[in-house]
Amino acid sequence: MVRPGRDRIFGKIEVDETYIGGKNIGKRGRGADNKVLVVITAQIDGKRIGRIRLKRVPDASGDSLHQAIKESIEPGSTVITDGWRGYSETETWGIYS
């Protein structure tokens, strides 16, 4: 499903993470059992979404998010997040405006 070595997206990029998996009883959201955390990077193309990239990550820490973003987005892009603390160092990573 994913082409190895695919090009990174560029421009105005929205980044968010979500858990993917079936409905489970128990804890919801971050830390839910039997779920996979995926970072989604979506290129904003006017009023619609352009190209996207998905990347499975082990957790929502700044290190994991940074690696996923670095692999998905070209330097110089504008990154828009929801303010989750794992993204708090986005400006200091030195590769995004």
Residue pairs with C-beta under 8 A, 6 or more apart in sequence:
2 54
6 53
8 53
8 71
8 72
8 73
8 74
9 41
9 43
9 50
9 51
9 52
9 53
9 72
9 73
9 74
9 77
10 43
10 73
10 74
10 76
10 77
11 43
11 44
11 45
11 50
11 77
11 78
12 43
12 44
12 77
12 78
12 80
13 41
13 42
13 43
13 44
13 73
13 77
13 78
13 79
13 80
14 41
14 42
14 44
14 80
14 81
15 39
15 40
15 41
15 42
15 65
15 69
15 73
15 79
15 80
15 81
15 87
16 39
16 40
16 81
16 82
17 37
17 38
17 39
17 40
17 57
17 60
17 65
17 84
17 86
18 37
18 38
18 40
19 29
19 30
19 32
19 35
19 36
19 37
19 38
20 35
20 36
20 38
21 32
21 34
21 35
21 36
22 34
24 32
24 33
24 34
24 35
26 32
26 33
27 33
30 60
36 56
37 56
37 57
37 58
37 59
37 60
38 54
38 55
38 56
38 57
39 54
39 55
39 57
39 64
39 65
39 68
39 69
39 72
40 52
40 53
40 54
41 52
41 53
41 55
41 68
41 69
41 72
41 73
42 49
42 50
42 51
42 52
43 49
43 50
43 51
43 52
44 50
44 80
53 71
53 72
53 73
55 68
55 71
55 72
57 64
57 65
57 67
57 68
58 64
60 84
60 86
61 86
62 85
62 86
62 87
62 88
62 89
64 86
65 86
65 87
66 89
66 93
69 79
69 90
69 93
69 96
70 93
70 95
73 79
73 96
75 95
75 96
76 95
76 96
76 97
77 96
77 97
78 96
78 97
79 87
79 90
79 96
81 87
81 90
90 96
